[in-house]
Amino acid sequence: MRGRKHLSGWHIGTAAVLLLAAGLLAVGVWPPAGALSEKDMDAAIQPVIAGREFDIARWEAEAVAAKIAANLRYPAPQLAGLDGSMIVMDYVEQLRQYRRLQQEIEQAYAELPAGALPGEEIRQKEAEAGRLRDELRRRQPLVETILERQVARTAGRLGLSTAGVLWPPVLFRLSPPPTHLVVSPRDRIELIYSRDLSPDLSVSERDAMERAIDAKLGVSSLIEDLGGYGAYPPLILEEPALDWIIPTVAHEWIHNYLAFRPLGMRYEASPALKTLNETVASIAGEELGAAVIQDYYPWETPPVPSWKQPPAPPEAEPAVPKEFDFTRFMRETRREAEHLLAAGKVSEAEQYMEARRQELLRRGYVIRKLNQAYFAFHGLYATGPGSVDPTGPKMEELRRRSPSLAAFMHTVEWFTAPEDLDRALGGQ
């Protein structure tokens, strides 16, 4: 799944959240987290996150109901035309305004000294963001329906239907993914507990929950954004850019299309088959998305599909090292933090991580909290020096040899093993 992040919407008052945290702390501090089983930790943390967990079954049911209601409410075929495109463009601009406001809020939080509570200006901005979020939600079903029909019509024009029927239907929800609570002990960096929470948690709510959990269990916690979430209808992240939204909708629909074909049915069979699926979805999604933009947003420049781009020349090593390398900085920070923790210097490690966070802020990198939980979560996605997987170039070559996107899809959808790609290329 293609993915980016963001959040925010439904709010409860900051004062109410802080009162909740204070009440939870009044019941006393639990034994150290390392001495608790996951069941005990769940019992300790549940009162803090009660009512704010992400319910995937409920989300699926509500999403399907919303799709049915939207298609009954907006049946007019002309919504897939240029009139509908103008509605989408207006929505994207409003989403861009909301994003700017959210960035201002995050910047304001990042500039607070460690342990400081948010002031009135931050609360007012959060209230304004909530009002704008409500307006976006009101318009969202119509915008989704327009984009669904535009993608469906273009997919049909490109021959991706079966006996004249596009299956499965193009459906999606523009929605932020759930947020994710992660907990690490303070004396080491280790993921010991995690839960999906509501995507609508404001930064104030996150901060109050983290404070309550940390004080109650003596741990390091963080409520972080997720990059995406698989479901049907797919959850598409709200990015204020058509050249991201439309290819992403197309990408996710290609996955749905493949789910009824041999290649998609074997998605989880092996890492190699997962790579094949993702590569097909990327190549076909890019091309379908670019065609939708050409059809319905002719004033926009569509992205060039990867298989049409010339190979990039190898990048030469710069004569002078870059002044600042974020990845190297973060690896150094983690190594030093782990060294201090291993020596039993927990407070010193936390002070060090906060000082490094402040340095990042001065360099323009906004990170709300840099703690043990941050590294426990982001360490799951750490990558070392990577190798070039040949699947991508081979699949792009297969697309170049195919007379059409439909011909390409009708070939790859039957793949059941990585060797099928080589056979389709004539043993290459």
LINLIN-V603579 format. One record per residue. N is the residue number from 0. RES is the residue in one small letter. PSI is psi in degrees with one decimal (none if undefined). OMEGA is omega in whole degrees, -180 to 180 (999 if undefined). NEAR is the number of other C-alpha atoms within 12 Angstrom. Layout:
n->N res->RES psi->PSI omega->OMEGA near->NEAR
n->N res->RES psi->PSI omega->OMEGA near->NEAR
This chain:
n->0 res->m psi->130.7 omega->173 near->32
n->1 res->r psi->148.7 omega->-178 near->33
n->2 res->g psi->147.7 omega->167 near->27
n->3 res->r psi->-166.8 omega->-176 near->24
n->4 res->k psi->158.2 omega->158 near->26
n->5 res->h psi->178.6 omega->-163 near->35
n->6 res->l psi->-169.1 omega->164 near->42
n->7 res->s psi->148.5 omega->-179 near->41
n->8 res->g psi->-93.4 omega->-177 near->30
n->9 res->w psi->137.8 omega->-177 near->27
n->10 res->h psi->145.0 omega->162 near->29
n->11 res->i psi->156.5 omega->-174 near->26
n->12 res->g psi->141.6 omega->179 near->22
n->13 res->t psi->-39.8 omega->-180 near->28
n->14 res->a psi->-39.9 omega->180 near->19
n->15 res->a psi->-38.9 omega->179 near->16
n->16 res->v psi->-41.9 omega->-180 near->28
n->17 res->l psi->-36.7 omega->176 near->25
n->18 res->l psi->-39.8 omega->177 near->20
n->19 res->l psi->-46.1 omega->-180 near->25
n->20 res->a psi->-43.3 omega->180 near->31
n->21 res->a psi->-40.4 omega->179 near->21
n->22 res->g psi->-38.1 omega->179 near->19
n->23 res->l psi->-38.2 omega->-180 near->30
n->24 res->l psi->-25.8 omega->-178 near->27
n->25 res->a psi->-20.4 omega->-178 near->14
n->26 res->v psi->-5.7 omega->176 near->17
n->27 res->g psi->167.0 omega->-177 near->17
n->28 res->v psi->136.9 omega->-179 near->19
n->29 res->w psi->169.7 omega->175 near->26
n->30 res->p psi->162.3 omega->179 near->19
n->31 res->p psi->146.0 omega->-174 near->23
n->32 res->a psi->-35.5 omega->-179 near->34
n->33 res->g psi->-22.2 omega->-179 near->25
n->34 res->a psi->-2.2 omega->-176 near->16
n->35 res->l psi->142.6 omega->170 near->21
n->36 res->s psi->167.7 omega->178 near->15
n->37 res->e psi->-35.7 omega->178 near->19
n->38 res->k psi->-42.3 omega->179 near->14
n->39 res->d psi->-40.1 omega->178 near->19
n->40 res->m psi->-40.4 omega->179 near->31
n->41 res->d psi->-41.8 omega->179 near->24
n->42 res->a psi->-34.8 omega->180 near->19
n->43 res->a psi->-36.4 omega->-174 near->32
n->44 res->i psi->-28.1 omega->-177 near->39
n->45 res->q psi->-44.4 omega->179 near->25
n->46 res->p psi->-27.6 omega->-179 near->22
n->47 res->v psi->-39.0 omega->-174 near->37
n->48 res->i psi->4.5 omega->-177 near->33
n->49 res->a psi->132.3 omega->179 near->20
n->50 res->g psi->-2.3 omega->-177 near->15
n->51 res->r psi->12.6 omega->177 near->30
n->52 res->e psi->155.3 omega->179 near->27
n->53 res->f psi->124.2 omega->-178 near->25
n->54 res->d psi->99.6 omega->-175 near->20
n->55 res->i psi->-37.5 omega->-180 near->23
n->56 res->a psi->-43.6 omega->178 near->13
n->57 res->r psi->-40.1 omega->180 near->13
n->58 res->w psi->-44.9 omega->180 near->27
n->59 res->e psi->-45.8 omega->-179 near->22
n->60 res->a psi->-44.1 omega->-180 near->16
n->61 res->e psi->-37.4 omega->-180 near->18
n->62 res->a psi->-44.4 omega->179 near->26
n->63 res->v psi->-43.2 omega->178 near->24
n->64 res->a psi->-40.4 omega->179 near->18
n->65 res->a psi->-37.6 omega->179 near->27
n->66 res->k psi->-42.4 omega->179 near->32
n->67 res->i psi->-45.9 omega->-179 near->20
n->68 res->a psi->-41.9 omega->-178 near->16
n->69 res->a psi->-39.8 omega->-178 near->28
n->70 res->n psi->-25.1 omega->173 near->25
n->71 res->l psi->-35.3 omega->-176 near->15
n->72 res->r psi->-33.8 omega->-175 near->16
n->73 res->y psi->69.0 omega->-177 near->23
n->74 res->p psi->-9.1 omega->-171 near->17
n->75 res->a psi->123.4 omega->-179 near->17
n->76 res->p psi->-30.1 omega->-176 near->20
n->77 res->q psi->-10.9 omega->178 near->17
n->78 res->l psi->-21.7 omega->179 near->27
n->79 res->a psi->-2.3 omega->-179 near->31
n->80 res->g psi->-161.8 omega->-176 near->27
n->81 res->l psi->-28.7 omega->176 near->24
n->82 res->d psi->-42.9 omega->177 near->20
n->83 res->g psi->-35.2 omega->180 near->27
n->84 res->s psi->-37.4 omega->180 near->35
n->85 res->m psi->-34.9 omega->176 near->23
n->86 res->i psi->-42.7 omega->179 near->26
n->87 res->v psi->-43.2 omega->-180 near->36
n->88 res->m psi->-40.5 omega->180 near->28
n->89 res->d psi->-39.6 omega->178 near->22
n->90 res->y psi->-43.6 omega->-179 near->34
n->91 res->v psi->-38.7 omega->178 near->29
n->92 res->e psi->-41.1 omega->177 near->21
n->93 res->q psi->-37.9 omega->177 near->28
n->94 res->l psi->-36.7 omega->178 near->35
n->95 res->r psi->-41.5 omega->178 near->23
n->96 res->q psi->-42.2 omega->179 near->22
n->97 res->y psi->-41.3 omega->-180 near->34
n->98 res->r psi->-41.2 omega->179 near->30
n->99 res->r psi->-41.3 omega->180 near->21
n->100 res->l psi->-41.8 omega->178 near->27
n->101 res->q psi->-39.7 omega->178 near->31
n->102 res->q psi->-37.0 omega->177 near->26
n->103 res->e psi->-39.6 omega->179 near->24
n->104 res->i psi->-45.9 omega->-180 near->34
n->105 res->e psi->-39.4 omega->178 near->33
n->106 res->q psi->-42.9 omega->-180 near->25
n->107 res->a psi->-40.4 omega->178 near->28
n->108 res->y psi->-41.8 omega->-178 near->33
n->109 res->a psi->-28.2 omega->-179 near->32
n->110 res->e psi->-8.8 omega->177 near->29
n->111 res->l psi->141.1 omega->173 near->23
n->112 res->p psi->154.0 omega->-180 near->18
n->113 res->a psi->128.9 omega->178 near->22
n->114 res->g psi->-8.8 omega->-178 near->17
n->115 res->a psi->146.6 omega->179 near->15
n->116 res->l psi->153.1 omega->180 near->24
n->117 res->p psi->146.1 omega->179 near->30
n->118 res->g psi->-175.2 omega->-175 near->18
n->119 res->e psi->-36.9 omega->-178 near->16
n->120 res->e psi->-41.7 omega->179 near->15
n->121 res->i psi->-42.6 omega->-179 near->28
n->122 res->r psi->-38.4 omega->178 near->28
n->123 res->q psi->-40.6 omega->179 near->20
n->124 res->k psi->-37.1 omega->178 near->28
n->125 res->e psi->-37.0 omega->178 near->38
n->126 res->a psi->-41.0 omega->178 near->28
n->127 res->e psi->-41.0 omega->178 near->26
n->128 res->a psi->-37.2 omega->178 near->35
n->129 res->g psi->-40.9 omega->179 near->30
n->130 res->r psi->-41.6 omega->179 near->21
n->131 res->l psi->-37.2 omega->177 near->28
n->132 res->r psi->-40.6 omega->179 near->33
n->133 res->d psi->-40.1 omega->180 near->21
n->134 res->e psi->-40.6 omega->177 near->20
n->135 res->l psi->-40.5 omega->179 near->32
n->136 res->r psi->-37.6 omega->180 near->27
n->137 res->r psi->-37.6 omega->-176 near->17
n->138 res->r psi->-14.6 omega->-171 near->23
n->139 res->q psi->-45.6 omega->-178 near->30
n->140 res->p psi->-39.6 omega->179 near->33
n->141 res->l psi->-44.3 omega->-179 near->35
n->142 res->v psi->-43.0 omega->178 near->39
n->143 res->e psi->-44.1 omega->-178 near->43
n->144 res->t psi->-41.6 omega->178 near->40
n->145 res->i psi->-48.8 omega->-178 near->42
n->146 res->l psi->-38.2 omega->178 near->45
n->147 res->e psi->-44.7 omega->-178 near->45
n->148 res->r psi->-36.8 omega->178 near->37
n->149 res->q psi->-45.9 omega->179 near->41
n->150 res->v psi->-41.6 omega->-179 near->44
n->151 res->a psi->-44.2 omega->-178 near->38
n->152 res->r psi->-40.7 omega->179 near->32
n->153 res->t psi->-40.1 omega->177 near->33
n->154 res->a psi->-41.7 omega->177 near->39
n->155 res->g psi->-41.8 omega->179 near->26
n->156 res->r psi->-33.1 omega->-179 near->22
n->157 res->l psi->3.6 omega->174 near->28
n->158 res->g psi->22.8 omega->-178 near->24
n->159 res->l psi->13.4 omega->176 near->34
n->160 res->s psi->164.4 omega->178 near->25
n->161 res->t psi->114.9 omega->-176 near->20
n->162 res->a psi->39.4 omega->178 near->9
n->163 res->g psi->1.7 omega->-179 near->14
n->164 res->v psi->130.9 omega->177 near->17
n->165 res->l psi->116.2 omega->-177 near->26
n->166 res->w psi->133.7 omega->-5 near->24
n->167 res->p psi->167.9 omega->178 near->27
n->168 res->p psi->147.8 omega->175 near->32
n->169 res->v psi->108.3 omega->178 near->38
n->170 res->l psi->146.4 omega->174 near->42
n->171 res->f psi->167.0 omega->175 near->45
n->172 res->r psi->127.3 omega->170 near->42
n->173 res->l psi->108.4 omega->-173 near->40
n->174 res->s psi->140.0 omega->174 near->39
n->175 res->p psi->145.7 omega->179 near->35
n->176 res->p psi->169.0 omega->174 near->36
n->177 res->p psi->153.8 omega->168 near->34
n->178 res->t psi->168.2 omega->-172 near->36
n->179 res->h psi->117.4 omega->176 near->37
n->180 res->l psi->126.2 omega->175 near->40
n->181 res->v psi->142.1 omega->-178 near->39
n->182 res->v psi->134.9 omega->176 near->40
n->183 res->s psi->149.8 omega->169 near->34
n->184 res->p psi->158.3 omega->177 near->34
n->185 res->r psi->-28.0 omega->-173 near->37
n->186 res->d psi->2.5 omega->176 near->29
n->187 res->r psi->165.1 omega->178 near->35
n->188 res->i psi->105.7 omega->-177 near->37
n->189 res->e psi->131.6 omega->177 near->29
n->190 res->l psi->111.8 omega->-178 near->29
n->191 res->i psi->-8.1 omega->-179 near->30
n->192 res->y psi->140.9 omega->175 near->35
n->193 res->s psi->149.5 omega->177 near->27
n->194 res->r psi->144.8 omega->172 near->31
n->195 res->d psi->132.6 omega->-179 near->29
n->196 res->l psi->174.1 omega->-179 near->34
n->197 res->s psi->141.9 omega->175 near->34
n->198 res->p psi->-12.3 omega->-173 near->38
n->199 res->d psi->13.2 omega->180 near->35
n->200 res->l psi->124.5 omega->174 near->40
n->201 res->s psi->166.3 omega->179 near->40
n->202 res->v psi->-34.0 omega->177 near->46
n->203 res->s psi->-44.0 omega->180 near->39
n->204 res->e psi->-43.0 omega->178 near->39
n->205 res->r psi->-48.4 omega->-177 near->40
n->206 res->d psi->-43.0 omega->-179 near->33
n->207 res->a psi->-40.7 omega->179 near->37
n->208 res->m psi->-43.9 omega->179 near->41
n->209 res->e psi->-42.9 omega->179 near->39
n->210 res->r psi->-42.9 omega->-178 near->35
n->211 res->a psi->-45.2 omega->-179 near->37
n->212 res->i psi->-44.8 omega->-178 near->42
n->213 res->d psi->-44.5 omega->-178 near->36
n->214 res->a psi->-34.3 omega->-177 near->30
n->215 res->k psi->-39.1 omega->-173 near->32
n->216 res->l psi->-6.2 omega->-178 near->35
n->217 res->g psi->40.3 omega->-176 near->30
n->218 res->v psi->-178.5 omega->172 near->40
n->219 res->s psi->119.3 omega->-178 near->42
n->220 res->s psi->161.6 omega->179 near->43
n->221 res->l psi->136.3 omega->173 near->42
n->222 res->i psi->110.5 omega->-170 near->45
n->223 res->e psi->162.0 omega->177 near->39
n->224 res->d psi->149.7 omega->171 near->36
n->225 res->l psi->154.5 omega->-180 near->31
n->226 res->g psi->-22.2 omega->-179 near->27
n->227 res->g psi->175.1 omega->-177 near->30
n->228 res->y psi->121.2 omega->-178 near->33
n->229 res->g psi->135.0 omega->179 near->27
n->230 res->a psi->175.3 omega->170 near->26
n->231 res->y psi->120.2 omega->2 near->29
n->232 res->p psi->146.4 omega->180 near->33
n->233 res->p psi->148.4 omega->175 near->39
n->234 res->l psi->115.5 omega->-179 near->38
n->235 res->i psi->126.4 omega->-178 near->40
n->236 res->l psi->144.4 omega->-177 near->37
n->237 res->e psi->100.4 omega->174 near->41
n->238 res->e psi->130.2 omega->-177 near->33
n->239 res->p psi->56.2 omega->180 near->28
n->240 res->a psi->118.8 omega->-180 near->27
n->241 res->l psi->-36.5 omega->-178 near->38
n->242 res->d psi->-0.5 omega->170 near->31
n->243 res->w psi->-45.9 omega->-176 near->27
n->244 res->i psi->-51.5 omega->-172 near->41
n->245 res->i psi->-48.4 omega->175 near->51
n->246 res->p psi->-29.1 omega->178 near->41
n->247 res->t psi->-41.9 omega->175 near->43
n->248 res->v psi->-44.6 omega->179 near->49
n->249 res->a psi->-43.1 omega->179 near->47
n->250 res->h psi->-48.0 omega->-178 near->39
n->251 res->e psi->-35.3 omega->178 near->46
n->252 res->w psi->-35.8 omega->176 near->45
n->253 res->i psi->-40.4 omega->175 near->48
n->254 res->h psi->-44.0 omega->179 near->43
n->255 res->n psi->-40.5 omega->177 near->34
n->256 res->y psi->-47.1 omega->-177 near->37
n->257 res->l psi->-24.1 omega->-178 near->35
n->258 res->a psi->-20.5 omega->179 near->23
n->259 res->f psi->9.0 omega->180 near->19
n->260 res->r psi->162.1 omega->-175 near->25
n->261 res->p psi->-41.9 omega->-178 near->26
n->262 res->l psi->-48.7 omega->-178 near->38
n->263 res->g psi->-33.4 omega->179 near->33
n->264 res->m psi->-22.8 omega->-178 near->23
n->265 res->r psi->21.1 omega->-176 near->27
n->266 res->y psi->-46.2 omega->-175 near->30
n->267 res->e psi->4.5 omega->-174 near->18
n->268 res->a psi->-34.0 omega->180 near->18
n->269 res->s psi->158.5 omega->176 near->17
n->270 res->p psi->-36.3 omega->-179 near->15
n->271 res->a psi->-40.1 omega->178 near->25
n->272 res->l psi->-34.4 omega->175 near->29
n->273 res->k psi->-41.3 omega->178 near->26
n->274 res->t psi->-42.7 omega->177 near->27
n->275 res->l psi->-47.0 omega->180 near->41
n->276 res->n psi->-48.8 omega->-177 near->45
n->277 res->e psi->-35.8 omega->180 near->32
n->278 res->t psi->-43.2 omega->176 near->38
n->279 res->v psi->-46.1 omega->-179 near->48
n->280 res->a psi->-36.4 omega->179 near->42
n->281 res->s psi->-48.2 omega->-178 near->33
n->282 res->i psi->-49.7 omega->-179 near->42
n->283 res->a psi->-37.8 omega->180 near->46
n->284 res->g psi->-41.1 omega->177 near->43
n->285 res->e psi->-45.9 omega->-176 near->37
n->286 res->e psi->-43.3 omega->178 near->40
n->287 res->l psi->-43.5 omega->179 near->44
n->288 res->g psi->-43.1 omega->179 near->44
n->289 res->a psi->-37.8 omega->179 near->39
n->290 res->a psi->-37.7 omega->177 near->34
n->291 res->v psi->-43.9 omega->179 near->42
n->292 res->i psi->-40.7 omega->177 near->35
n->293 res->q psi->-39.9 omega->-177 near->26
n->294 res->d psi->-41.9 omega->-168 near->28
n->295 res->y psi->-9.9 omega->179 near->34
n->296 res->y psi->60.9 omega->-172 near->28
n->297 res->p psi->-17.3 omega->178 near->17
n->298 res->w psi->-11.1 omega->178 near->15
n->299 res->e psi->150.7 omega->176 near->19
n->300 res->t psi->113.5 omega->-179 near->19
n->301 res->p psi->149.8 omega->176 near->26
n->302 res->p psi->148.0 omega->179 near->28
n->303 res->v psi->121.0 omega->179 near->22
n->304 res->p psi->146.2 omega->-174 near->25
n->305 res->s psi->-34.3 omega->-176 near->25
n->306 res->w psi->-13.5 omega->177 near->29
n->307 res->k psi->-9.3 omega->-177 near->20
n->308 res->q psi->140.8 omega->176 near->15
n->309 res->p psi->149.3 omega->179 near->13
n->310 res->p psi->138.7 omega->-180 near->13
n->311 res->a psi->139.2 omega->177 near->11
n->312 res->p psi->152.2 omega->179 near->7
n->313 res->p psi->138.4 omega->-177 near->6
n->314 res->e psi->125.0 omega->179 near->8
n->315 res->a psi->149.9 omega->177 near->9
n->316 res->e psi->132.7 omega->179 near->8
n->317 res->p psi->142.2 omega->179 near->8
n->318 res->a psi->-35.4 omega->-180 near->7
n->319 res->v psi->128.2 omega->179 near->8
n->320 res->p psi->149.6 omega->178 near->9
n->321 res->k psi->147.0 omega->-178 near->11
n->322 res->e psi->-37.9 omega->-179 near->10
n->323 res->f psi->129.3 omega->180 near->15
n->324 res->d psi->107.3 omega->-176 near->14
n->325 res->f psi->-44.4 omega->-178 near->20
n->326 res->t psi->-46.0 omega->179 near->19
n->327 res->r psi->-41.2 omega->180 near->16
n->328 res->f psi->-44.9 omega->-178 near->20
n->329 res->m psi->-36.9 omega->178 near->27
n->330 res->r psi->-40.7 omega->177 near->21
n->331 res->e psi->-40.9 omega->-179 near->18
n->332 res->t psi->-45.3 omega->-179 near->30
n->333 res->r psi->-43.9 omega->-179 near->34
n->334 res->r psi->-44.6 omega->-180 near->22
n->335 res->e psi->-39.5 omega->178 near->26
n->336 res->a psi->-43.4 omega->179 near->35
n->337 res->e psi->-36.5 omega->178 near->29
n->338 res->h psi->-45.2 omega->180 near->21
n->339 res->l psi->-41.1 omega->180 near->25
n->340 res->l psi->-40.5 omega->180 near->27
n->341 res->a psi->-27.7 omega->178 near->18
n->342 res->a psi->4.2 omega->179 near->15
n->343 res->g psi->10.0 omega->-178 near->16
n->344 res->k psi->70.2 omega->-174 near->19
n->345 res->v psi->-50.1 omega->-179 near->27
n->346 res->s psi->-41.1 omega->180 near->20
n->347 res->e psi->-38.8 omega->178 near->22
n->348 res->a psi->-41.8 omega->-179 near->30
n->349 res->e psi->-37.9 omega->176 near->34
n->350 res->q psi->-39.0 omega->179 near->25
n->351 res->y psi->-46.6 omega->-180 near->27
n->352 res->m psi->-37.3 omega->178 near->36
n->353 res->e psi->-39.4 omega->178 near->30
n->354 res->a psi->-39.3 omega->178 near->22
n->355 res->r psi->-36.4 omega->177 near->30
n->356 res->r psi->-42.0 omega->179 near->32
n->357 res->q psi->-36.1 omega->177 near->26
n->358 res->e psi->-41.2 omega->176 near->23
n->359 res->l psi->-40.2 omega->180 near->26
n->360 res->l psi->-41.3 omega->179 near->25
n->361 res->r psi->-25.3 omega->179 near->15
n->362 res->r psi->1.7 omega->177 near->16
n->363 res->g psi->8.6 omega->178 near->15
n->364 res->y psi->112.9 omega->-175 near->25
n->365 res->v psi->109.2 omega->174 near->25
n->366 res->i psi->122.7 omega->-174 near->31
n->367 res->r psi->-45.4 omega->179 near->34
n->368 res->k psi->136.8 omega->175 near->39
n->369 res->l psi->99.5 omega->-175 near->38
n->370 res->n psi->-172.5 omega->-179 near->46
n->371 res->q psi->-40.8 omega->-179 near->42
n->372 res->a psi->-36.0 omega->179 near->37
n->373 res->y psi->-48.5 omega->-178 near->39
n->374 res->f psi->-32.5 omega->178 near->35
n->375 res->a psi->-37.9 omega->-180 near->31
n->376 res->f psi->-53.8 omega->-175 near->31
n->377 res->h psi->-20.2 omega->175 near->27
n->378 res->g psi->-22.2 omega->178 near->21
n->379 res->l psi->-25.4 omega->-176 near->15
n->380 res->y psi->13.9 omega->-178 near->12
n->381 res->a psi->141.9 omega->177 near->16
n->382 res->t psi->140.2 omega->175 near->12
n->383 res->g psi->-166.1 omega->176 near->11
n->384 res->p psi->120.6 omega->-172 near->7
n->385 res->g psi->155.5 omega->174 near->7
n->386 res->s psi->157.7 omega->-180 near->8
n->387 res->v psi->117.3 omega->179 near->9
n->388 res->d psi->126.5 omega->-178 near->13
n->389 res->p psi->-10.5 omega->-177 near->18
n->390 res->t psi->-42.4 omega->-178 near->29
n->391 res->g psi->-58.2 omega->179 near->26
n->392 res->p psi->-37.5 omega->179 near->27
n->393 res->k psi->-43.3 omega->-179 near->30
n->394 res->m psi->-37.5 omega->176 near->38
n->395 res->e psi->-37.8 omega->177 near->33
n->396 res->e psi->-39.7 omega->177 near->28
n->397 res->l psi->-39.9 omega->178 near->34
n->398 res->r psi->-39.5 omega->179 near->33
n->399 res->r psi->-34.8 omega->-179 near->23
n->400 res->r psi->-15.7 omega->-178 near->19
n->401 res->s psi->137.0 omega->-177 near->20
n->402 res->p psi->-18.7 omega->-178 near->16
n->403 res->s psi->167.0 omega->176 near->20
n->404 res->l psi->-40.5 omega->180 near->37
n->405 res->a psi->-42.7 omega->179 near->25
n->406 res->a psi->-41.0 omega->177 near->21
n->407 res->f psi->-47.4 omega->-179 near->31
n->408 res->m psi->-39.8 omega->-179 near->39
n->409 res->h psi->-18.6 omega->174 near->27
n->410 res->t psi->-53.5 omega->-171 near->28
n->411 res->v psi->-24.6 omega->-176 near->42
n->412 res->e psi->-17.0 omega->-180 near->36
n->413 res->w psi->-3.1 omega->-179 near->28
n->414 res->f psi->135.6 omega->176 near->31
n->415 res->t psi->-1.1 omega->179 near->27
n->416 res->a psi->153.2 omega->180 near->27
n->417 res->p psi->-30.8 omega->-179 near->30
n->418 res->e psi->-21.0 omega->180 near->20
n->419 res->d psi->-31.0 omega->179 near->26
n->420 res->l psi->-43.8 omega->178 near->36
n->421 res->d psi->-39.9 omega->179 near->21
n->422 res->r psi->-39.3 omega->180 near->18
n->423 res->a psi->-25.4 omega->178 near->25
n->424 res->l psi->7.0 omega->178 near->24
n->425 res->g psi->34.8 omega->177 near->13
n->426 res->g psi->10.7 omega->-179 near->10
n->427 res->q psi->none omega->999 near->16
